[in-house]
Amino acid sequence: MIDDDDDDDGDTLTRPCSSCGAEVYEDAERCPVCGDYITHSSSLWEGKPWPWVVMGLLGIAAVIFVLILWNR
């Protein structure tokens, strides 16, 4: 028996358009509903749990503090 399905398991990733909120494919360049270009955030902190962000900032502050004391 031949399966007529297109080997597509339906796991296509989508995200909301930042302008109109319509669901668009993750790799789309433009929203098919409103026509705006899709911009993907390139923030270093995006998706990171807030405790990791706080620890990173505290680490940076500690390094700056040590460098200031070292140069006294």
Rosetta silent file (secondary structure, phi, psi, omega in degrees, C-alpha in Angstrom):
SEQUENCE: MIDDDDDDDGDTLTRPCSSCGAEVYEDAERCPVCGDYITHSSSLWEGKPWPWVVMGLLGIAAVIFVLILWNR
SCORE:     score description
SCORE:     0.000 S_00000001
   1 L     0.000  135.256 -179.226    0.000    0.000    0.000 S_00000001
   2 L   -95.125  132.509  179.076    1.341    3.449   -0.917 S_00000001
   3 L   -88.538  125.430 -177.572    1.104    6.210    1.661 S_00000001
   4 L   -84.893   -1.165  179.423   -0.164    9.462    0.140 S_00000001
   5 L   -71.000  150.664 -177.747    1.218   11.629    2.942 S_00000001
   6 L   -89.024   48.599  176.784    4.001   14.028    2.073 S_00000001
   7 L    39.628   15.947  178.553    6.612   12.871    4.637 S_00000001
   8 L   -97.608  119.909 -176.807    5.754   16.118    6.479 S_00000001
   9 L   -91.442    5.461  175.322    5.187   15.461   10.150 S_00000001
  10 L    79.455   16.221 -178.504    3.693   18.893   10.840 S_00000001
  11 L   -95.696   36.138  178.973    6.566   20.133   13.008 S_00000001
  12 L   -72.929  129.480 -177.736    6.988   23.389   11.090 S_00000001
  13 L   -84.209  132.063  176.762    8.180   26.133   13.408 S_00000001
  14 E  -128.080  163.567  175.429    6.261   29.385   13.430 S_00000001
  15 E  -146.857  157.908 -179.548    6.453   32.613   15.397 S_00000001
  16 E   -75.977  144.711  174.963    4.182   35.622   15.654 S_00000001
  17 L   -68.106  136.185 -178.542    4.763   38.611   13.393 S_00000001
  18 L   -70.987  -17.966 -179.121    6.045   41.558   15.433 S_00000001
  19 L   -92.539  -51.944 -173.253    3.744   43.942   13.555 S_00000001
  20 L  -111.926  -13.443  178.083    0.382   42.190   13.214 S_00000001
  21 L    86.741    0.180  179.285    0.740   39.057   15.379 S_00000001
  22 L   -68.673  146.952  177.775   -0.045   36.600   12.574 S_00000001
  23 E   -75.383  123.729  178.177    1.735   33.238   12.735 S_00000001
  24 E  -126.160  156.843  177.331    4.503   33.104   10.102 S_00000001
  25 E   -61.812  144.503 -176.111    7.144   30.502    9.330 S_00000001
  26 L   -59.839  -32.328 -177.140   10.298   30.985   11.382 S_00000001
  27 L   -96.288   10.391  179.580   12.503   31.351    8.293 S_00000001
  28 L   -72.087  144.598  177.467   10.160   33.783    6.477 S_00000001
  29 L   -89.961  -32.742 -179.792   11.573   37.149    5.454 S_00000001
  30 E  -131.421  150.340  177.209    8.214   38.931    5.170 S_00000001
  31 L   -76.140  128.079 -179.850    4.838   38.468    6.825 S_00000001
  32 L   -71.596  -16.125 -178.380    2.303   37.147    4.289 S_00000001
  33 L   -87.784  -55.749 -175.596   -0.520   39.012    6.084 S_00000001
  34 L  -100.600  -16.509  177.630    0.798   42.557    6.600 S_00000001
  35 L    85.650   -2.824  178.885    3.861   42.470    4.310 S_00000001
  36 L   -71.551  151.546  176.456    6.286   43.797    6.934 S_00000001
  37 E   -73.337  141.630  179.525    9.775   42.344    7.081 S_00000001
  38 L   -87.316  123.154  176.584   10.361   39.887    9.896 S_00000001
  39 L  -107.517  130.788  178.422   13.216   40.930   12.143 S_00000001
  40 L   -98.715  129.509 -179.411   14.797   38.342   14.356 S_00000001
  41 L   -66.724  139.052  178.302   16.163   39.593   17.624 S_00000001
  42 L  -119.174   31.622 -178.931   19.883   39.097   18.044 S_00000001
  43 L   -70.028  138.279  178.052   20.037   40.029   21.687 S_00000001
  44 L   -65.823  -31.397 -174.270   22.692   38.288   23.731 S_00000001
  45 L   -91.508   -9.540 -176.756   20.312   38.036   26.693 S_00000001
  46 L   -64.254  131.048  177.889   17.239   36.738   24.839 S_00000001
  47 L    82.816   -1.358  179.139   16.118   33.344   26.045 S_00000001
  48 L   -90.550  138.791  175.640   18.465   33.296   29.018 S_00000001
  49 L   -63.943  142.761 -174.679   17.017   32.724   32.489 S_00000001
  50 H   -59.681  -31.991  176.829   17.194   35.899   34.579 S_00000001
  51 H   -62.282  -34.640  178.541   19.453   34.354   37.275 S_00000001
  52 H   -68.842  -36.954  177.874   22.104   33.728   34.609 S_00000001
  53 H   -64.562  -44.804  179.899   21.821   37.312   33.403 S_00000001
  54 H   -63.198  -44.072  179.283   22.211   38.617   36.958 S_00000001
  55 H   -63.768  -37.034  177.709   25.232   36.354   37.587 S_00000001
  56 H   -64.669  -44.737  179.047   26.812   37.519   34.327 S_00000001
  57 H   -66.341  -38.631  176.663   26.354   41.163   35.208 S_00000001
  58 H   -65.084  -36.961  176.836   27.699   40.579   38.731 S_00000001
  59 H   -63.651  -42.978  177.380   30.714   38.829   37.234 S_00000001
  60 H   -63.178  -43.527  178.702   31.418   41.766   34.953 S_00000001
  61 H   -62.268  -39.009  179.749   31.056   44.176   37.891 S_00000001
  62 H   -64.993  -41.659  179.095   33.457   42.048   39.965 S_00000001
  63 H   -63.903  -43.223  178.201   36.099   42.093   37.221 S_00000001
  64 H   -62.805  -42.641  179.163   35.815   45.881   36.897 S_00000001
  65 H   -60.744  -45.132  179.462   36.046   46.262   40.691 S_00000001
  66 H   -64.873  -40.568  179.332   39.194   44.099   40.853 S_00000001
  67 H   -64.869  -37.316  177.985   40.805   46.013   37.982 S_00000001
  68 H   -65.904  -45.245  179.337   40.120   49.319   39.723 S_00000001
  69 H   -66.688  -34.369 -177.943   41.643   48.058   42.991 S_00000001
  70 H   -66.611  -34.022 -176.741   44.617   46.535   41.173 S_00000001
  71 L   -88.847    8.994 -179.453   45.552   49.874   39.571 S_00000001
  72 L   -75.057    0.000    0.000   45.532   51.868   42.853 S_00000001
